[in-house]
Every structure is written in C-alpha cells, then in structure tokens.
Amino acid sequence: MPLPKPSQKRLLTQKRADEPQNRAIVFVEASKSTPMRDNNDRPSAPNFTQACIVMFGVNVFWVFTVIWVVWGLMAVALLGWALNALINQIAARQD
C-alpha cells in the first residue's frame, strides 16, 4: 500500500503479515498548517514549592546533624547564625 502524498491528510492503517491480527501500525500525517506542538491541551505544571521547602528543611537537618557529630554543637550554632544573616541580607536586597 503506497504512502499518502504530503498534500493529503488522512489516517492510514497498515497490518503486517508477520504480526498478530490485533496489532497494527498507524501512520498519521500532519499538514503543514498545523503547529508541531499545541500548548492548549497540556495541563498546568504542578506546584512543587511546598515539597521544595520541606526537602530543604530535611537537607539542612541532616547536614547540621553531621556537622554536630564531627565538630560539635557550637559549629552548628555558628553555621545557623551565618545562614540566618545571609538569608536576611538577601531579603533586604529584594525590598
């Protein structure tokens, strides 16, 4: 069965002799007037903000735990204070 010409728009189903009867190869030809990607049929992206904040907290917890085990509680307190100062400085720049 010959393939359709580029100017034609149709659905062609071709069955192979060596495949079972319930399987088929489907060819769909798009005309040049249709866009390659239609963004209207996609759902909006999920909001992962809450998951990002939770995982940041989990990561900070285990990093602080490792620092506590290796260098002690004072190192954790100093690092926490330094991170707080850095976050406050970034927040002040955005205002």
N, C-alpha and C positions, 0 to 999 in steps of 0.2 A: 504494500500500500504506500503510495508516494506521500511525502510530507506536504503540508499545505503551503501555498505561496505566501510570502510575507504580507501581502496586502489583504489576505483573507484572515478572518477572525473566527475560529471555530474550535471545538473540543474534539480531539481525536483519541480514540481508544484502540490500542493495538494489543492483541493477545499473541504471545509466542507459543509455538508448538511444543517446546520442551518444558513449559511451565504448567502447573496445575490450572484447571479451568477457572478457579475462583480468583486468581491473581491476574492483574492487568497492568500495563504500563500506560500512564496517562500523560499526554503532551498537551500543554496549554500554551497557546501563542498569544502574546500581548501585542496590541497595536502600539505604534509609536506615539499616539496621542495620550495614552495613559501614563501617569507618572510611575517611576520604578518603585517608589515607596509611598504609600498613603498613610500619613501620620494620624488621620482622624479615627482610624479603627483601633488604635492602641489605648490600653488603659493607662492612667497616670502612674507614675513611678511611686512605689511605696515610700513612706516617710520613715527613715531609719534614724532619726535624731535621738529618740529615746534609747534605742539599742546602742547607739554610739556613746551616749553619756554613761550608760550602765557599764559598758565594756571598758571605758576609760577609768571608771572607778575600780573595777576589778583589776585592771593592769597596775594602777597606782598602788593598790593594796598589796599585790604580790611583790612589786618592786620595793616598796617600803619594808615589807617583811624580810626580804633578802638582805637589804641594807642593814636592818636591825640585827639580823643574825651575824652578819660579817663585821660591822663596825660599831654597832650599839645604838641605843635609843637616842643619844644626843645627835648622831649623824642624821637620823630620820627627822628629828625636830628641826635641825638646821636646813635640811633639804625642803621640808614642808614650808618653812618660813620663806625660803628663797623662791619657791614656786608661787606662793601666795603673793609675794612682792612683784614677781614677773607678771602674773595674771592681772593684778591691779594696775600695773603700768600699761599693759596693753589695753585695758578697759578705759583708762584715762585718755589714751590717744584717740580712741574711737569716738569719744564725746566731743 
